[in-house]
Amino acid sequence: MPGMTEHDPTARAYAVRLDREDPLASFRERFVIDDPELVYLDGNSLGRLPLATRDRIERLTAQWGSELAAAWDSWLDAPARVGDALAEAALGARPGEAIACDSTTVNLFKLASAALELAPPDVRAIVTDAGNFPTDRYVLDGLARARGLELRLIEEDPIDGPQPADIEDACRAGDVALVSLSQVAYRSGALADVEAINRAAAPARVLWDLSHSAGAVPVELERRGVELAVGCTYKYLNAGPGAPAYLYAREALQPQLDNPIQGWFGQREQFEMGRAYDPVPGVRRFLGGTPPIAGLLAVEEGVRITGEAGIVALYAKSQALTGLIVELHDAWLAPLGFELGSPREAERRGGHVSVRHPDAWPITRALIERAKVIPDFRGPDSIRLGPAPLYTRFTDVHDALDRLRSLVEDGAHREVDASRRAVT
Amino acid sequence: MPGMTEHDPTARAYAVRLDREDPLASFRERFVIDDPELVYLDGNSLGRLPLATRDRIERLTAQWGSELAAAWDSWLDAPARVGDALAEAALGARPGEAIACDSTTVNLFKLASAALELAPPDVRAIVTDAGNFPTDRYVLDGLARARGLELRLIEEDPIDGPQPADIEDACRAGDVALVSLSQVAYRSGALADVEAINRAAAPARVLWDLSHSAGAVPVELERRGVELAVGCTYKYLNAGPGAPAYLYAREALQPQLDNPIQGWFGQREQFEMGRAYDPVPGVRRFLGGTPPIAGLLAVEEGVRITGEAGIVALYAKSQALTGLIVELHDAWLAPLGFELGSPREAERRGGHVSVRHPDAWPITRALIERAKVIPDFRGPDSIRLGPAPLYTRFTDVHDALDRLRSLVEDGAHREVDASRRAVT
């Protein structure tokens, strides 16, 4: 660090100093933090509760109670309004290119279906990577089977994730209808080279899942020429358990895209209850049923905080936080039999770091039960450490890794009941 | 009424007496009612806020804030638990036959797709009625186009809704893959003869939309041999704006049904992140993405109240409430140019009554702005009056119709700004 006479990342003073110099430090105060001892490194699974969200939900409930159905006047445009806010704060997209609705699974289904309709008739395959998030693989598998296509799975490097060369190989025969990948791999945290992969896939379209990237790294859909994307809001965007997801379709492509799940919220002059389906122009045609208002307002609050902090600053802090994890891994964990399960270079990582150990599951249990550290476990052997730049301090990372080290040194993970199933 | 010397439904004393004798009267206290002057007859669009729901959402938010991702242990089974509660309290179905998830639109898409996969290869049409709720028609239209099927629209009687003979006609050629109808028509409130229609459609399967019936009339899916159904929870089940919907699949049919939107919450051993899609047995395979927890808990609270009141008692009161509307319509509104837009016989109606008038829209605006009565409007000429047996009093119905009458007599609807668009 500039100005430090000695670089000792294992010293707590080092982390204290980074916290002191952190321009985002005050954002931690915007979140509910009941237990100051607890180190929460699972914001990449379920983000913390913003104070503003708690208030907003309370106001919404009051509004439902008093204004009743008349409140729909103010709720109707929530999916588009929240989509625009997401586009600006987290996606690097333009107004009218994103919309908040449904789950990531349903949104992936809708956009993948729409993209497949545009593919030439002689295509034969959908491409994804074998290590992609399960729901992505399942959705694509269902679409492939329904259409008689092959689901072509890339066996990517487990740490580095799918590379442009992998995509080029998979698309070489020119028979690919669609490529769908995650920008950040849920297990290793590898950050994909979006532009190079889009080029390698062409002319096949690429549909990106931003669930593990939006809010942690700059997504920059516009600048990178991304055509199609989906993502969730309950991780780095802090919108709460099962909050609505979003989808993005580049403006130029929108007129060609048909929503396979035609619903009344995507209908022109919706309340005229007209006789034939006639979708609204633009991304709103991907709305279907009545939108979940409480969830949408929670997304709006979460996104607002991300926008205020700024994705560039968040990314810089995220890289510094994960960089500290890597350094402490090397110093403390590697000698205990751990291996790094994530790319070592900051520019090739998203917001989380996986450390691998044969006893990963009992170690995870012991961390939670005895050390007040919450990571998450991804079988068979990965402990994911997901610092969230909005509320995780450098001292949190230091303390978590310190507790992890001493727990394994003491063999505490051999004393916990590890029969409990992993759930998240 | 037994024991009354005189039957004068236009007397307020008559309504007062019905309220006094109402065994469900105390349920009104379970809801937030800010303004005692307001008569809310739009519970068939958005039900009122239960006090218990307000508390439950507050507890959920607190749980998210303090337990963080560990709370998933208690959230994971919410879709199935709430589905079972719905099945028992409102659907007349067995445990394991219903699940709460997604929107009505998405659920209709999933079940209709699954049913179409089971149809013989020579089918040519999907049947619904031209007056069915827009989103139902749009979903079916999309499915029909994607599969090269005809969407065959029954031009039903606008008051009585589709009849068994209509369905028989539409299915006569034996080329129908699927029939999809609403049990209660959203506009006229006509109650369909479910069993006779199922017989008339056979061998085509029938998929029922219960959005306007569940919570107001006995649905009795099990007893009636219904195979497939969907519905929403924000009307008579009082779960809030855009709360999750549900779907029902008869147990015997479940093993044959495939979810077209394959997602990780429908996967066996979900958290093993296994390589291939392998759906859980039963109705849970129709889950897709991460479930919306706040919405599901709101459904649970709404359904609990319905279960406590009991659907038989709710239906009896609903019939009495709508019966009073019909009587007051005949006495007060018909002379002012209104026509009844709903079936006259109680056993052929669901929970709401439509009254029709050429100035329906300005009258609706005047009712809301000047008379503290909230109905809803369904173009071109219907005012829907939806009393909710859990919280609407007979005196509410009396007062609303009385205010409606005097407003039209005074011509107050000619003084409001009716340029505002109808939204719900």
Interface residues (C-beta under 8 A of the other chain):
Chain A: V32 D34 D35 Y40 D42 S45 L46 R48 L49 T53 R54 I57 E58 T61 W64 G65 S66 L68 A69 A70 A71 W72 D73 W75 L76 D102 S103 T104 T105 V106 F109 A130 F133 P134 T135 R137 Y138 V139 D141 G142 A146 C232 Y234 G240 P241 G242 A243 P244 A245 N259 P260 I261 Q262 G263 W264 F265 G266 Q267 Q270 F271 E272 M273 G274 R275 A276 Y277 G288 G289 T290 P291 P292 I293 A294 G295 L296 A298 I368 I374 D376 R378 G379 R421 A422 V423 T424
Chain B: V32 D34 D35 Y40 D42 S45 L46 R48 L49 T53 R54 I57 E58 T61 W64 G65 S66 L68 A69 A70 A71 W72 D73 W75 L76 D102 S103 T104 T105 V106 F109 A130 F133 P134 T135 R137 Y138 V139 D141 G142 A146 C232 Y234 G240 P241 G242 A243 P244 A245 N259 P260 I261 Q262 G263 W264 F265 G266 Q267 Q270 F271 E272 M273 G274 R275 A276 Y277 G288 G289 T290 P291 P292 I293 A294 G295 L296 A298 I368 I374 D376 R378 G379 R421 A422 V423 T424
